[in-house]
Amino acid sequence: MSQSDETFQPPPSGASHAPRPTARQWALHGLLFLVTAITTTICGIVMAGPDLDVASGSPAGTGGIAGSILLIPWYYASAVVEIVRAAFTHPKSLGQGLVFSGSLLAILTAHEFGHYLFCRYYGVDATLPFFIPQPPLLIPGTFGAFIRMKSPVPSRRALFDIGLAGPLAGFIVIIPIAFAGVMTLHHVPLIAGEASGAVGGIIFNDPLLFRLIARAFKIDLDNSAANSFYLAAWFGALVTALNLMPVGQLDGGHGTFAVFGRLAHHWLGRVAFVTMAVISVLGWYWH
């Protein structure tokens, strides 16, 4: 995702190249990337790894209302610590977490550096990608990433290229990860009663790309357990699709503004918002 202070201005005469990031900026963005790698790894361990025993006792002196409130952060921190400890004693589980984190961050990094490199190509001053970690145990372990454009975009062509470079670069990385995810799925036999809905849970539909890959190689997605590659590609595809909505400062919004102009961008954004709201209600009703 890219965010701009100014959407479009004609190029100034004698415009200079964008300044290179300083060592301090590299350190800040690298630290955010490292923290995000940790939170996404923990998420990958929880989602794709085997079940781990994370039971822990209660702290002393936790009686009454105040003590009960203190139990919430205690159990949360204890769960995180126990998951990390157990993961290091189960290398397979840690490996699954690292695969998920590496795959998802590869998609996000390609997306954001697609924006960044085209900003440099057009001489637009932009920050390095800001990776936003989530608190551990939240799915998928990151709120995504973004760059901030700090100087005017010289033309609509530049705005279009910068806006669409991110989703295209991310999608190029999604394709091999999706293939790896679908091709390494493990068939899970149905338990009696599951087909009729006796077992509850949240069901996420498979993207069309995944369905096409599965059909080409005769793989049954409906009766297979998702793995780390699959989950990373799924979340990557979701982020890419959301960013392509023709709304505001999203990548699709930049592309819409560049091609159709300000008025069309204004109304298409509102139509897209209403459409997604209606689809959300219908999706909840149907599924």
Rosetta blueprint (number, residue, H / E / L):
1 M L
2 S E
3 Q E
4 S E
5 D L
6 E L
7 T L
8 F L
9 Q L
10 P L
11 P L
12 P L
13 S L
14 G L
15 A L
16 S L
17 H L
18 A L
19 P L
20 R L
21 P L
22 T L
23 A H
24 R H
25 Q H
26 W H
27 A H
28 L H
29 H H
30 G H
31 L H
32 L H
33 F H
34 L H
35 V H
36 T H
37 A H
38 I H
39 T H
40 T H
41 T H
42 I H
43 C H
44 G H
45 I H
46 V H
47 M H
48 A H
49 G L
50 P L
51 D L
52 L L
53 D L
54 V L
55 A L
56 S L
57 G L
58 S L
59 P L
60 A L
61 G L
62 T L
63 G L
64 G H
65 I H
66 A H
67 G H
68 S H
69 I H
70 L H
71 L H
72 I H
73 P H
74 W H
75 Y H
76 Y H
77 A H
78 S H
79 A H
80 V H
81 V H
82 E H
83 I H
84 V H
85 R H
86 A H
87 A H
88 F H
89 T H
90 H L
91 P H
92 K H
93 S H
94 L H
95 G H
96 Q H
97 G H
98 L H
99 V H
100 F H
101 S H
102 G H
103 S H
104 L H
105 L H
106 A H
107 I H
108 L H
109 T H
110 A H
111 H H
112 E H
113 F H
114 G H
115 H H
116 Y H
117 L H
118 F H
119 C H
120 R H
121 Y H
122 Y L
123 G L
124 V L
125 D L
126 A E
127 T L
128 L L
129 P L
130 F E
131 F E
132 I E
133 P E
134 Q L
135 P L
136 P L
137 L L
138 L L
139 I L
140 P L
141 G L
142 T E
143 F E
144 G E
145 A E
146 F E
147 I E
148 R E
149 M E
150 K L
151 S L
152 P L
153 V L
154 P L
155 S L
156 R H
157 R H
158 A H
159 L H
160 F H
161 D H
162 I H
163 G H
164 L H
165 A H
166 G H
167 P H
168 L H
169 A H
170 G H
171 F H
172 I H
173 V H
174 I H
175 I H
176 P H
177 I H
178 A H
179 F H
180 A H
181 G H
182 V H
183 M H
184 T L
185 L L
186 H E
187 H E
188 V L
189 P L
190 L L
191 I L
192 A L
193 G L
194 E L
195 A L
196 S L
197 G L
198 A L
199 V L
200 G L
201 G L
202 I L
203 I L
204 F L
205 N L
206 D L
207 P L
208 L H
209 L H
210 F H
211 R H
212 L H
213 I H
214 A H
215 R H
216 A H
217 F L
218 K L
219 I L
220 D L
221 L L
222 D L
223 N L
224 S E
225 A E
226 A L
227 N L
228 S H
229 F H
230 Y H
231 L H
232 A H
233 A H
234 W H
235 F H
236 G H
237 A H
238 L H
239 V H
240 T H
241 A H
242 L H
243 N H
244 L L
245 M L
246 P L
247 V L
248 G L
249 Q L
250 L L
251 D H
252 G H
253 G H
254 H H
255 G H
256 T H
257 F H
258 A H
259 V H
260 F H
261 G L
262 R H
263 L H
264 A H
265 H H
266 H H
267 W H
268 L H
269 G H
270 R H
271 V H
272 A H
273 F H
274 V H
275 T H
276 M H
277 A H
278 V H
279 I H
280 S H
281 V H
282 L H
283 G H
284 W H
285 Y H
286 W H
287 H L
